[in-house]
Amino acid sequence: MCKYMMIKSSKYILLFLFAALPFTARAAGERGVSVSSSVDRSKITIGDLITYTIQVTHPDSVQVEMPGPAANLGGFEIRDYSLDEPRKNGAIIEHQASYKITAFFTGQFTIPPVTVYYKNAADSAFSQISTDAIDITVESMKASEAGDIRDIKPPRDIPSDYRRLLLILGGALFIVLLAVTGIILYRRWKAGKGILPSRPEVKRPPHEVALEELERLRQEELWRKGEVVAYYIRLSETIRRYIEGRYFVPAMEMTSEEVLERLEPEVVEEEDLGLFRDFFTAADLVKFAKFLPGIEAHHAAWDTARNIVERTRIVLPEPEPESDPEEQKELREPVSAEETEEAGS
């Protein structure tokens, strides 16, 4: 009886050691190709990660295709995959692929055979060799010896510490103010404004800006450099910006016909409207119809643009001239009675 108990105990000890040690299965194929598969543990609990390794050895003259990250490993979920660089040992090449796998159900699971394809340089088709199946036991998590059901703890008393409450409220208010300030500064920076408020720039009258641009364009003489289209584009943009500043019409975003419709006789006089129409017609012929006028037409277009600005500009009333200080002094001095009698006589 004692001998039987010792034999039975030895059997369970061997089974335990077998489950704890890595399990390896090897298969051999033709042309010196062999494949082996192994796991670092054959018994796990739910959610544990185990490493499943496939090793292939073959002669240098054999081409091998290792299994990829989407291999069929049965009921196991692949969490990671790695393929080592081939190792050369004389005329033998060694490949190794590793999988990190896990299972979320208890029971007896089997990693099915995985196929490896190989061929010689002279072969037209691949041959195949498969690993052996490996059994894995998945057990449930063991309950804690202290038990997982405990009595509910009594509620804790909250101390009446108003200073701590005030500190928390003050900190929250500071964070809110800091966030609002950051948003305001960011919007000013995004809009191209300075961080600190600055005095707004005094806007110049639109006719002054237009006349300066026209004079600059005349001096550049782009048409002499062969840039006729660029000359008429800048000439047209100058007048369009003038229209935006003078009549508040978004001329830069409109066609010439749309601009003329907005500048109908109710806005400008009929004669001035004719100048606008002649100018845009000449400019559009060059910009869009590829028409190349002569030198006289370049000067005429510039003269028309300047005439438009001069005729439609806003004329501000001139300030009254100041009187002579001596005359003002005489007006302020009192008149004597004698001077009054002399003036009457």
Residue, then its C-alpha position, 0 to 999 in steps of 0.5 A: m500500500c505504501k509503495y502504491m501511494m509513493i508511485k501515485s504521488s510520483k506520478y502527480i509530481l511528474l505531471f505538475l513538473f510537466a505542466a510547468l516546463p515549456f512544451t516542445a513539439r518537433a516535425a521533420g520534412e524533406r530536403g533537411v527542413s525541420v520545424s518545431s513549436s513550443v510554449d513556455r507554459s502548458k497550464i495558465t489562468i484566464g487572461d494570462l499571456i503565454t509565448y508560442t514559438i515556431q522554429v524552422t531550420h533548413p539548408d541555405s539552398v532552401q527558401v522558407e516562408m514563415p507564418g505571419p501575424a494572422a496565423n490560425l491558433g485556434g481559440f487563442e487570441i494573438r496579442d503580439y507577434s515578432l519575427d527574429e532575424p534569420r541566424k546562419n549556422g554554417a550551411i543551416i539557416e534558423h528562423q524563429a517566430s514568436y506569438k504572445i497569446t491568451a484565452f478568456f475561457t476555461g477548459q482544454f484548448t489546442i493550438p492547431p498545427v501551423t503550416v510552413y511553406y518551403k522550396n528549392a530554387a529549382d522547384s516551381a511549387f512550394s512544399q509544406i510542413s506543419t507543426d504538431a498540435i499543442d494542448i493548453t489547459v486554461e483554469s479560472m482565477k482562484a478565489s482569495e483565501a480571505g474571501d471576496i465578500r466583506d461587510i460594508k464599511p460605515p460612512r466616514d464623517i466629513p470634518s467641517d474644515y471651511r479653510r480647505l473649502l475656501l482654498i479649493l474654491g479660490g484655486a478653482l476660481f484662479i484656474v477659471l480666470l487663467a483659462v479665460t485670460g489665455i483664451i482672450l490672449y490666444r484670440r488676439w494673437k490669432a487675429g494678428k493683434g498684439i497681446l496688449p491693446s494698442r491705439p487703432e491706426v488712423k485710416r487714410p482716405p481711400h483716394e490718397v492710397a489709390l493715387e499713391e499706388l497709381e503713381r508707383l505703378r506708373q513709375e514701374e512701367l511694367w508694360r515696358k518689361g513685357e508684363v502687360v497682363a500684370y500691369y492691368i491686373r494691378l491697375s484693376e486691383t487699385i481701382r477695386r480697392y478704391i471702390e471698396g473704401r469709397y463706396f463700401v462695395p466688396a469689389m475684390e470679390m465681384t466681377s466687373e459686371e457685378v461692380l457696375e451694377r452696384l455703382e448704378p446712377e443711384v450711387v454715382e453720376e452717369e458720366d462717372l459710371g461711364l468712366f468705370r465701364d470703359f476702364f473695366t472693359a479695357a482691363d478685362l480685355v487684357k486680363f481675360a481675352k489676352f488682348l495686347p493693346g499699344i503703348e498709347a492704350h496703356h497710358a490711356a488706361w492709367d489716365t482713366a483710372r486717375n480720372i476716376v479717383e479724382r472725379t469721385r473722391i470725397v472732397l472735404p471742406e477746407p478749414e477757414p483761414e485764421s485772421d491776422p492776430e493784429e486784426q483780432k487784437e484791434l477787434r478786442e480793444p474797447v472803443s473810446a467815447e472820442e473815437t465814437e464821436e469822431a466816427g459819428s461826425 
